[in-house]
Every structure is written in structure tokens, then in C-alpha cells.
Amino acid sequence: MSSVLRKPVRLGLTPSDIHTNTDLRLHNTLSLPAKAEFFATFHSVPELLSILRWTEQHELPLRILGGGSNVLMRPLVSGVVLRSGMRAIQPLNNDGSHCWVAVDAGVNWHDWVVASRTWGFGLENLALIPGTVGASPIQNIGAYGVEVADCIEHVEGIQRSTQQWHRWSANDCRFGYRDSLFKHELADDVIITRVVFRLSKHFQPTLSYGPLQSLQEQHDLTPEQLVDAICRIRRSKLPDPASIPNAGSFFKNPLVSNQVAQSLLQQYPTMPVYWQPNNQAKLAAGWLIEQVGWRGRGLSHAKMHDQQALVLTTDGNASLADVEALQVAVQGAVMSQFSVTLEPEPQYFG
Ligand SMILES: Cc1cc2nc3c(=O)[nH]c(=O)nc-3n(C[C@H](O)[C@H](O)[C@H](O)COP(=O)(O)OP(=O)(O)OC[C@H]3O[C@@H](n4cnc5c(N)ncnc54)[C@H](O)[C@@H]3O)c2cc1C
């Protein structure tokens, strides 16, 4: 990344739908100060292609942004920051037990969860996750025992290195825990234009996660009631980025071997452990952070949230360096007490 923004004049006139020197503070939920050299929104695939051509003619880097709820924004983002303004929802097929629906990348995630019950079920537990449909496959968003991968048929987009439109089946996407192909081999190479979901026509709620277990008794539970319950739980636990800037869970729950988890359990018998297939165990990053005393503590303008130790918040005036200093301090404390590595969930942008 160049640290100096080019003067737009050097590139000649930009198309009218490409803005220059755009403030990105309102485009990231940690409210980090940042500027984009160029900022563009596309409303159709031909418009996207013409922006891509312009970007290539000028040999500019390009990054795609959704709602900015899972990024660590660098102060100067050189090249073009692109957003999808495409917001169509189109039912494709229905075989009596499932319905397939194509949803454009620019649709707000929660709006889609609420709308999805017109066609089928399966997304209820993912209500109120901030961001866009286009970003949902990137880290395979998940909450309360459900991952978006469970309902994805395929992902469509443009692969920049091959300049080709492409369709990735759920299998191709190699979804994992907060992970997919789009974070590895295809990182920054794909512009997702729409996602095709496969919704079940039968409502079979997932209620195994702690706070949802009380709903198991409710035999006439409706999808609307489940979405409402999820929204209530989330509002009571997680700070709203509109009033307290944050990016949700700042660290992933670490995966360790069964052997490591067993030996930690001997030392810390109350430690929560979620046993996984393949001889693995997931530890609760929030619990580890609490144990090392960082819940409710901060450095400079950044702090680990009082009610939810896993959420890093800012006071709206934090720089990226403030956030990184706190990240390193928390990682160091967890490493020295538990010998466990905490990996941040948000990705650098720019
Ligand atoms: C309060 C709060 C709670 C949260 N809770 C959860 C939770 O429960 N579960 C969970 O999994 N996450 C959670 N998150 C994280 C976040 O909401 C999700 O990761 C979400 O999918 C990010 O969407 P976005 O549109 O904001 O993506 P952005 O933050 O804008 O982008 C994230 C990444 O996706 C890429 N990207 C975005 N759009 C596209 C596209 N169209 N094509 C290709 N790449 C793209 C970006 O380049 C970037 O690398 C939470 C965040 C907050 C602030």
C-alpha cells in the first residue's frame, strides 16, 4: 500500500460514479479514521465491469467493502474501494422440500434473514449479524449453532485474475470455522455479486446453544419468534456499533488438539471446552481473556468490553495503532498464561 494518495488529476477525469479522497470512518464499524483514494458503487454487472476496466487501465489496486463490520481499516487505502449497490432478491426454484433464492451481494444481511422466511427456513439464528450478503461467505458467518454454509447452494462472482464470471459450489468454497477459500487462495481476487441460498420448506429450529435451550419446550415456536429471541439475546450481550464502535468478536475461538485441551482442563477445571471432530477442541476466547484480567480494561482509546470480553470497542477516536496495541497486549497475556494463540477475526483492509 502506498502511503501517499495520488492526486486524481494525475489519472485524468474519473467517471462520475467514482469519488475521490473519500472518508471511510463511517464505512467501518470500529470507526477508525481512513481515506480511500477512489470510492465507487456498482448497481449492475456492466457497471462493475466498466469500473474494473477503468481500474486496470490506471493500474490501480482494488478492494471490495461491504458494511465494514469485519475489517481493520488502514489509514490510507490506495486505489479503488468498491461497494455493491445491487440489492435484488430472486426466487429461482422450488421442489416442495426446498426453495432456492438468489440474493445480490449488496443486500443487508439482517434484512435478508427477515425476508427469507417468505421462501423457507434455516437462517433464523443468524439474525442481526451486521454487514452484507456478499460478505457472508467470506468468513462463513455463524452464530448460535448455525453457519451460513449450512444454507448456501453456491456463490457467484467475478474472479479478477482470470477476468471470468464464476460459480463456486458450497463444496468449492471449502467453508470452515470463520473460514473459506475466499480468505486463502482467492483472497482479494473475487468480487462476489450474488449468493444462492437453499432454504428448507420445513422449519426445524436449531436450539442446542445455551440461551436458546429454554425454547425447546415451546412446541409451537414460530420462525418469527426465534428471530425475535435471537435479536433480544444479541442486543443484551453485544454493544451496538452505532453507539459503541466495535467489530463483534475480535478474536476467533482457538482450536487446539484434544490433548492440549485435556491438559489445560487439569489446571483449569472450569474452563469451557467444545469438543470437535478430528481430535480437536474449541476454547472460549472470551473466557481466556477474562481470566487474564483484560475484560473491561483498555489501552488508550480501545478497550475490551465490560460485558463481553471478546469484543474490542473504541471510543470513536482510536487509531489503528491503538487497536493493534491492545490486540498485542491481550494476545501476549493469553499466550503467557495458557500458551494458546489468539487469532484476530477482522481482516486488514487497504
Ligand atoms: C456487533 C457485531 C456483531 C457481529 N457478530 C457476528 C457473528 O455473530 N457471527 C459472525 O460470523 N460475524 C459477526 N460479526 C462480524 C461481521 O458482521 C461479519 O463478518 C459480516 O459478514 C461482515 O460483513 P460486511 O459486509 O460488514 O463485510 P466487510 O467488513 O465490509 O468485509 C469483510 C471482508 O469481506 C470482503 N468482502 C465484503 N464484501 C465482499 C464481496 N461482495 N465480494 C468479495 N469480498 C467481499 C471484504 O473485502 C473484507 O475482506 C459481527 C460484527 C459486529 C460489528
Ligand as a Chemical Component Dictionary entry (heavy atoms), coordinates in Angstrom:
data_LIG
# 
_chem_comp.id                   LIG 
_chem_comp.type                 NON-POLYMER 
_chem_comp.pdbx_formal_charge   0 
_chem_comp.three_letter_code    LIG 
# 
loop_
_chem_comp_atom.comp_id 
_chem_comp_atom.atom_id 
_chem_comp_atom.alt_atom_id 
_chem_comp_atom.type_symbol 
_chem_comp_atom.charge 
_chem_comp_atom.model_Cartn_x 
_chem_comp_atom.model_Cartn_y 
_chem_comp_atom.model_Cartn_z 
_chem_comp_atom.pdbx_ordinal 
LIG C1  C1  C 0 -21.685 -6.106  16.630 1  
LIG C2  C2  C 0 -21.146 -7.153  15.683 2  
LIG C3  C3  C 0 -21.542 -8.472  15.829 3  
LIG C4  C4  C 0 -21.065 -9.457  14.954 4  
LIG N1  N1  N 0 -21.497 -10.741 15.134 5  
LIG C5  C5  C 0 -21.047 -11.721 14.308 6  
LIG C6  C6  C 0 -21.492 -13.067 14.478 7  
LIG O1  O1  O 0 -22.309 -13.378 15.351 8  
LIG N2  N2  N 0 -21.008 -14.018 13.632 9  
LIG C7  C7  C 0 -20.126 -13.702 12.630 10 
LIG O2  O2  O 0 -19.718 -14.617 11.897 11 
LIG N3  N3  N 0 -19.691 -12.426 12.446 12 
LIG C8  C8  C 0 -20.126 -11.440 13.250 13 
LIG N4  N4  N 0 -19.688 -10.148 13.076 14 
LIG C9  C9  C 0 -18.704 -9.841  12.009 15 
LIG C10 C10 C 0 -19.365 -9.299  10.704 16 
LIG O3  O3  O 0 -20.646 -8.817  10.930 17 
LIG C11 C11 C 0 -19.442 -10.371 9.610  18 
LIG O4  O4  O 0 -18.151 -10.889 9.331  19 
LIG C12 C12 C 0 -20.035 -9.824  8.292  20 
LIG O5  O5  O 0 -20.223 -10.864 7.370  21 
LIG C13 C13 C 0 -19.170 -8.743  7.654  22 
LIG O6  O6  O 0 -19.950 -8.170  6.618  23 
LIG P1  P1  P 0 -19.581 -6.780  5.976  24 
LIG O7  O7  O 0 -20.500 -6.561  4.810  25 
LIG O8  O8  O 0 -19.579 -5.726  7.016  26 
LIG O9  O9  O 0 -18.107 -7.090  5.450  27 
LIG P2  P2  P 0 -16.845 -6.123  5.477  28 
LIG O10 O10 O 0 -16.405 -5.938  6.894  29 
LIG O11 O11 O 0 -17.083 -4.914  4.681  30 
LIG O12 O12 O 0 -15.771 -7.030  4.728  31 
LIG C14 C14 C 0 -15.271 -8.204  5.325  32 
LIG C15 C15 C 0 -14.395 -8.923  4.286  33 
LIG O13 O13 O 0 -15.226 -9.379  3.229  34 
LIG C16 C16 C 0 -14.774 -8.862  1.970  35 
LIG N5  N5  N 0 -15.977 -8.599  1.161  36 
LIG C17 C17 C 0 -17.048 -7.835  1.502  37 
LIG N6  N6  N 0 -17.970 -7.855  0.510  38 
LIG C18 C18 C 0 -17.476 -8.654  -0.483 39 
LIG C19 C19 C 0 -17.935 -9.061  -1.781 40 
LIG N7  N7  N 0 -19.104 -8.656  -2.295 41 
LIG N8  N8  N 0 -17.119 -9.858  -2.533 42 
LIG C20 C20 C 0 -15.915 -10.269 -2.062 43 
LIG N9  N9  N 0 -15.428 -9.921  -0.833 44 
LIG C21 C21 C 0 -16.189 -9.122  -0.062 45 
LIG C22 C22 C 0 -14.008 -7.588  2.308  46 
LIG O14 O14 O 0 -13.051 -7.280  1.317  47 
LIG C23 C23 C 0 -13.370 -7.991  3.636  48 
LIG O15 O15 O 0 -12.202 -8.757  3.411  49 
LIG C24 C24 C 0 -20.159 -9.121  13.930 50 
LIG C25 C25 C 0 -19.752 -7.785  13.779 51 
LIG C26 C26 C 0 -20.242 -6.807  14.643 52 
LIG C27 C27 C 0 -19.826 -5.379  14.458 53 
# 
loop_
_chem_comp_bond.comp_id 
_chem_comp_bond.atom_id_1 
_chem_comp_bond.atom_id_2 
_chem_comp_bond.value_order 
_chem_comp_bond.pdbx_ordinal 
LIG C1  C2  SING 1  
LIG C2  C3  SING 2  
LIG C2  C26 DOUB 3  
LIG C3  C4  DOUB 4  
LIG C4  N1  SING 5  
LIG C4  C24 SING 6  
LIG N1  C5  DOUB 7  
LIG C5  C6  SING 8  
LIG C5  C8  SING 9  
LIG C6  O1  DOUB 10 
LIG C6  N2  SING 11 
LIG N2  C7  SING 12 
LIG C7  O2  DOUB 13 
LIG C7  N3  SING 14 
LIG N3  C8  DOUB 15 
LIG C8  N4  SING 16 
LIG N4  C9  SING 17 
LIG N4  C24 SING 18 
LIG C9  C10 SING 19 
LIG C10 O3  SING 20 
LIG C10 C11 SING 21 
LIG C11 O4  SING 22 
LIG C11 C12 SING 23 
LIG C12 O5  SING 24 
LIG C12 C13 SING 25 
LIG C13 O6  SING 26 
LIG O6  P1  SING 27 
LIG P1  O7  DOUB 28 
LIG P1  O8  SING 29 
LIG P1  O9  SING 30 
LIG O9  P2  SING 31 
LIG P2  O10 DOUB 32 
LIG P2  O11 SING 33 
LIG P2  O12 SING 34 
LIG O12 C14 SING 35 
LIG C14 C15 SING 36 
LIG C15 O13 SING 37 
LIG C15 C23 SING 38 
LIG O13 C16 SING 39 
LIG C16 N5  SING 40 
LIG C16 C22 SING 41 
LIG N5  C17 SING 42 
LIG N5  C21 SING 43 
LIG C17 N6  DOUB 44 
LIG N6  C18 SING 45 
LIG C18 C19 SING 46 
LIG C18 C21 DOUB 47 
LIG C19 N7  SING 48 
LIG C19 N8  DOUB 49 
LIG N8  C20 SING 50 
LIG C20 N9  DOUB 51 
LIG N9  C21 SING 52 
LIG C22 O14 SING 53 
LIG C22 C23 SING 54 
LIG C23 O15 SING 55 
LIG C24 C25 DOUB 56 
LIG C25 C26 SING 57 
LIG C26 C27 SING 58 
# 
